[in-house]
Amino acid sequence: MKQNSIKALSIQIRLSGLSFCILNRTTNTIELLKHVHLEKKATPFELLNDLKVIIESNSDFEQAFDSITCIYQNELSCLVPEAIFDEKNLADYLKFNAKILQTDFISFDRLPTNESVNIYVPLVNINNYIFDTFGSFVYKHSSTILIETLLQLAESNEEQMHINVNSSTFEVLYIKDGKLRFYNTFEYHTKEDFIYYILFSIEQLKLNPEVLKTVISGQIENGDDYYNILYKYIRFVDFLKPHHNYINGANVESGSDHNNLIILNSFS
């Protein structure tokens, strides 16, 4: 008798593109890892249309999934310590960090590892479509997965900066003694923007770029302009090493773990 496989689907949503990942939990295999890059930033309405076209024209999404996760990657988020968090004040917390509209729906994730709450704006039209198409699902902000993953990997006596690079933004995290000491998202257009915000963060934190261990992930490769300028000013730079044991299926390029940190760590 053929045993049904347990499948999980993760969809990463950003205004500049979409990513899809299917994990076969029965065989521990990543069966699909697909990225769709948009030429310009889409509106939420345009993004929904793009999502519909991709899902409804691809037979991979017609199978049954035991769990579905939607990951929102945008700058509309902020961290609040759990000790002072009050669900009634979501808009008040967020308006100091991001430009929000009165009509925006605001949600939050709890980060037990960091004893904090991540407040952010998901896209209601996307949520409604995913629910109508697949049924129940969970959604999170990408920084929730990023922070929780890196804190779980951190050594208790370690000092480390982590830089996760996206197409037009990047996140900087500073972890010391197993705790998150600094987190911020920066927008960049050139390699000069990129290194300016990193060196500014290092200066504000009073760190020494000659000894600071820096780990990078996301859309950055050894030898590209962003790697080269980073290595010019920071002595110890290394790529994040995968810590999961997933097997890459036929539709997944090998050696892409550091590029896909968030979506590959979205399967709880």
Helices and strands as residue ranges (DSSP letters): E 7-14, E 17-24, E 29-37, H 44-56, G 59-62, E 67-72, E 77-81, G 82-84, G 87-89, H 90-95, E 107-111, G 112-114, E 116-120, H 124-134, E 138-141, H 142-153, E 159-165, E 169-176, E 179-187, H 191-204, E 213-218, H 225-233, E 236-239, E 247-248, G 258-260, H 261-264
